[in-house]
């Protein structure tokens, strides 16, 4: 799994460097962006499998669909372990984002957006061999989810920015590579 995530990250990075960005009527590009983030989540959405706040790794790649609107396939990863139990959850899906920069007349260094994400969670559960209790105890989450997001990005330059994405599922902070 680790090799797959690293390979996907490298391929997306190379792809994002080699393609030219589509721009909006204001000259700003939203798509062709690799977003790599670390985050935390609560008890809602696909995070309800574990039932506590935990660190996660998030990766998505935005591409332009229409003026001020992008779509981004994404993958997120987190793992939890207690004395008798280990769970790995990999949410996969798509995120639709609308940018409000033109409406807000925002400075070109800033992006402001609202988004929604839809997907499913791949869950791998393993119990220690000497545990004889209820193996269905942690099966809380629904594999399908829909989350809402509000976020911002600050552009250091035309190739790199930092973002904050607040969500009903997993909130993340990270780097945006254009």
N, C-alpha and C positions, 0 to 999 in steps of 0.2 A: 504494500500500500504506500509506504514512504517513497519508494522508487517511482511509482506512478504519479504521485503528487509533485515530486521534484521534476520529473520529465515534463508534465503538463505545464508547470510554471516556466520552465526554460523555453519550451516551444511557444507559449503565449508571449513571453518576453521578446523572443526573436521576431515573432510575427508582428507585434505592436511596433517594433522599431523599424521594420521594413515596409510598412504600409503607410500611405499618405492619409492624413485625417480629413474627413469630410467636415465642412464648416457650416455654421448656421448663417443666417442673413446678417448677423452682427459680426461675423468673422471668427466667432469662438467655436472651438471643437469640443464636443462632449463624448462622442464615440471613439472607438479605437483606443480604449483605455483599459489597462490591466490594473485592477484594484487588489492589493494584498493587505489583509488586515488581521489583527488580533482582537478578540472581543470577549465579552461576557454575556451570559444570558440568564433569564429568570425561569419562571415556572410555566410559561405559556409557549404556544406553538410547538415546534418539533423539539424544543428543549425540555419538555415535560417528562421525557423518558427518565431522567435521573432525579428530577425533583429538587434540585439545588443549583445555585449559581456556580458556573465553572468557566475556565478559560477555553477558548475555541480558536481555530485557525480558519480563515475565510479567504477564498480566491474567486474573483469573477472577472469577466472580460466584456466590457460594454461596446456595443456597436450602434451606429446611428440608424434609426428607422424613419423618423420624420423630424421636422424642425423642432428643436428642444426636447425630443423624445428618444430614449435609447432602450435597448433590451440587453440583458446581460445574463448568459448562462453562468451558474455558480456552483461551487462545491464548498462545503464547510466540513470541518472535522473536529470531533472531540472524543475523549475517552475518559472513563471513570472506573475506579477500582476501590472496593472496600475489602474487608477481610475475606469474604467468601465469593465475591462476585466481580466480574469485569464486563463492562459494556462499552462498545465502540459505536458511535452514531455518525453517519455521513449523510447529511442533508444535501440533496441535489435538486436544482430547479432553475427557474428563470425569474429575473427581476425586471420589471418595467419602471422606468424613471422619467419623470417630467421635470425639466429645469425651468425655474422661474426668474432667471437672471434678467431677461428683457423686461418682464412685467415689473420687477423690483428696481430696474435701472441700476443693477449692481455693478460695482467696480470689476474690471476684467480679471482681477486676481482672485475673485470669489465666485463660487457656484453655490446655488441653493436649490434643493429639490425635494419632491415628495415621490414616494415609490411604493410599489406593492410587489411581493414575491410569492410565487406559487411553486410547490414542489412536493417531494416525498423524501422520507428518511430511510436509509438503509441501516438496519440495526443488527449488530452481532453481539450476542449475549453468551457469556461463558461462566459456568459455576465451577468452583473448586470441586475436585473429585470426592472430598470427604464431607461435603455439605449435603444434608439429607432433608432440608426444609422445603418450603414452597418455592419452586423454581419459577412460578408465574408472578411472584410478588412485585417485581419491578416492571412488569409489562403495562405501563400506564399510557404511553403516548400513541396517538394516531399517526400512521406513517404519512398521511397527507397533511399539508399545512398551507396557510395563507397568512402572510405577515404584512404589516404596514411599516413604512420607513419615512423618516424626515432626516435630512442631512445637509452637510455643507462640505465644500472642498476649498482649500487655499492653495493657489498655484505659486510655487517658488519660481518657476520659469515655465517655458512652453512644453517641457518634457516631464516635469516632476511636480507633484503636489501632495498634500496631506489631507485626509478626509476624516470626518466623524459622521457615522451613520447610526442614528438612534432608531431602534426597532422594537416591535412587540415580540420578536423572536430572539435574535442575537444582535446586540449593539456592538459596533466595531470601530476601531480607529486604525488607520494604516496609510500606506503609500499608494498614490495613483501615478502610474507610469503611462504617459501619453506617447 
